[in-house]
Structure formats: C-alpha cells, structure tokens
Amino acid sequence: MNQCMFLGNIGGDIETGQTAKGLTFANWSMAVKDDNREDKPTWFNCVAYGPVADVVVKYCNKGNKLLVRNAQFRERTWDNQDGSKGRKSEFLVNKVALMDNRNNQSSADPEDTIPFEADSKPRISM
C-alpha cells in the first residue's frame, strides 16, 4: 500500500496550469518538521489535479499550514531535449485539509468560505 499523510507548511509559490485535457493541476513544495530533528524540515514536492488543485490554488499561499491526508509517493522520469534523463520524486495528493487562513482573503460572499477539506473523489448524491 502506498498511502501517505503529513502536516507541513507550503514552502513557496504554487505553480498551476492545465493538462492537455483541460484538467487543473497544482505543484507546490512543503516543509515538514520531524519531531526528532528540530533544526531543518524535510521538503516534499506535491502535485494535485482537479478539485484538490482548485482548492489549493484558490485558498493556499506560501506559509499556509496544510494537512495532506491522502497521497501516493511516485517518481516521474522523462527525456530532456538534450538527451539527458529527468527525474522527480513527488507526492500525488488526493485529499487535503486546510489548517489555517493566512492568505488574508476577505469575502462578503458566504459561498466563498474556505472549505476545511477537499478530495479528488467525485461526490455521489442520492
């Protein structure tokens, strides 16, 4: 089973875009403190697609505390134009919980409140 959960702070600007099929994606780094190492955090690369990416892009900024509740570790490889191989280790994030609101967004619209949790699974209503 490849399922991870971690709590940390977003470490920089969130990169966003769309796939060739029009699905939103978000890339960001997270600093996660280890209880055994107080001096330096461990840095993780994260990527999300669809509804999770939409929430991260809309509501999160550098420094926000984010709980990644469901992610899979993966390594991507590709061929660069110069013939060298590229490689990146990252977590494919499927579920997040926003732990604070440091983005200082104020909105008079009650529909534009920060959701506590977002996941990539579609909701089925009866």
C-alpha positions as a printed NumPy array, in Angstrom:
array([[  0.   ,   0.   ,   0.   ],
       [  1.353,   3.414,  -0.984],
       [ -0.578,   5.922,   1.109],
       [  0.937,   8.859,   2.988],
       [ -0.26 ,  11.573,   5.355],
       [  1.746,  14.574,   6.571],
       [  1.335,  18.062,   8.027],
       [  3.506,  20.975,   6.981],
       [  3.755,  24.46 ,   5.558],
       [  3.674,  25.435,   1.908],
       [  7.205,  26.487,   1.062],
       [  6.802,  28.738,  -1.961],
       [  4.546,  29.941,  -4.719],
       [  2.089,  27.387,  -6.051],
       [  2.555,  26.615,  -9.734],
       [ -0.657,  25.986, -11.623],
       [ -1.787,  25.141, -15.109],
       [ -3.953,  22.809, -17.141],
       [ -3.274,  19.442, -18.681],
       [ -3.828,  18.839, -22.394],
       [ -7.316,  17.584, -21.466],
       [ -8.126,  20.784, -19.541],
       [ -7.72 ,  19.422, -16.001],
       [ -6.318,  21.905, -13.475],
       [ -3.093,  20.932, -11.737],
       [ -1.106,  22.481,  -8.897],
       [  2.543,  21.918,  -7.917],
       [  3.994,  23.071,  -4.602],
       [  6.655,  22.244,  -2.043],
       [  6.011,  21.569,   1.636],
       [  8.286,  21.843,   4.655],
       [  7.513,  19.121,   7.183],
       [  9.156,  19.207,  10.605],
       [ 10.376,  15.977,  12.115],
       [  9.979,  15.725,  15.888],
       [ 13.457,  14.226,  16.08 ],
       [ 15.144,  16.993,  14.044],
       [ 14.386,  20.497,  15.206],
       [ 16.966,  22.217,  13.02 ],
       [ 15.807,  21.522,   9.461],
       [ 12.494,  20.462,   7.922],
       [ 12.14 ,  17.748,   5.32 ],
       [ 10.989,  19.109,   1.958],
       [  8.39 ,  17.32 ,  -0.172],
       [  7.259,  18.046,  -3.733],
       [  3.484,  17.793,  -4.136],
       [  1.146,  17.717,  -7.122],
       [ -2.663,  17.653,  -7.238],
       [ -5.223,  17.567, -10.019],
       [ -8.882,  18.551, -10.396],
       [-10.882,  19.659,  -7.335],
       [ -7.947,  19.353,  -4.931],
       [ -5.783,  21.509,  -7.201],
       [ -8.61 ,  24.051,  -7.496],
       [ -8.822,  24.408,  -3.695],
       [ -5.052,  24.614,  -3.228],
       [ -4.725,  27.278,  -5.936],
       [ -7.668,  29.339,  -4.666],
       [ -7.061,  29.224,  -0.925],
       [ -3.404,  28.444,  -0.218],
       [ -0.271,  30.588,  -0.219],
       [  3.312,  30.317,   0.932],
       [  3.402,  29.632,   4.663],
       [ -0.098,  28.126,   4.97 ],
       [ -0.349,  25.023,   7.131],
       [ -1.746,  22.124,   5.109],
       [ -2.6  ,  18.575,   6.11 ],
       [ -2.101,  16.159,   3.242],
       [ -4.482,  13.38 ,   4.224],
       [ -4.103,  11.028,   1.291],
       [ -1.144,  10.974,  -1.089],
       [  0.854,   8.424,  -3.052],
       [  4.606,   8.654,  -3.44 ],
       [  5.769,   8.421,  -7.045],
       [  8.781,   9.046,  -9.244],
       [  8.418,  10.529, -12.698],
       [ 11.049,  10.234, -15.397],
       [ 11.307,  11.907, -18.795],
       [ 13.744,  12.569, -21.621],
       [ 15.058,  16.12 , -21.893],
       [ 15.662,  17.794, -25.249],
       [ 19.426,  17.47 , -24.785],
       [ 19.085,  13.68 , -24.458],
       [ 19.575,  13.56 , -20.688],
       [ 17.043,  11.939, -18.391],
       [ 14.962,  13.992, -15.982],
       [ 13.658,  12.578, -12.714],
       [ 11.414,  13.909,  -9.954],
       [ 10.121,  12.375,  -6.726],
       [  6.783,  13.733,  -5.57 ],
       [  3.562,  13.031,  -3.75 ],
       [  0.358,  12.774,  -5.789],
       [ -2.099,  14.438,  -3.404],
       [ -5.69 ,  13.189,  -3.374],
       [ -7.023,  14.787,  -0.2  ],
       [ -6.083,  17.892,   1.792],
       [ -7.326,  19.746,   4.85 ],
       [ -6.615,  23.454,   5.232],
       [ -5.372,  24.094,   8.745],
       [ -5.224,  27.916,   8.787],
       [ -6.158,  31.004,   6.792],
       [ -3.02 ,  33.074,   6.327],
       [ -3.982,  34.225,   2.86 ],
       [ -5.936,  37.133,   4.409],
       [ -8.704,  36.878,   1.854],
       [-11.883,  38.548,   2.979],
       [-15.12 ,  37.913,   1.214],
       [-18.647,  39.107,   1.777],
       [-19.936,  36.082,  -0.131],
       [-20.725,  33.21 ,   2.296],
       [-20.347,  30.748,  -0.603],
       [-16.676,  31.776,  -0.897],
       [-15.587,  30.491,   2.507],
       [-12.571,  28.267,   2.874],
       [-13.529,  24.601,   2.818],
       [-11.946,  22.521,   5.545],
       [-11.294,  19.596,   3.275],
       [-11.05 ,  18.742,  -0.405],
       [-10.554,  15.463,  -2.167],
       [-10.336,  14.249,  -5.725],
       [-13.128,  11.674,  -5.488],
       [-16.433,  12.727,  -7.044],
       [-19.364,  13.087,  -4.671],
       [-22.408,  10.928,  -5.374],
       [-25.719,  12.261,  -4.138],
       [-28.869,  10.193,  -3.912]])
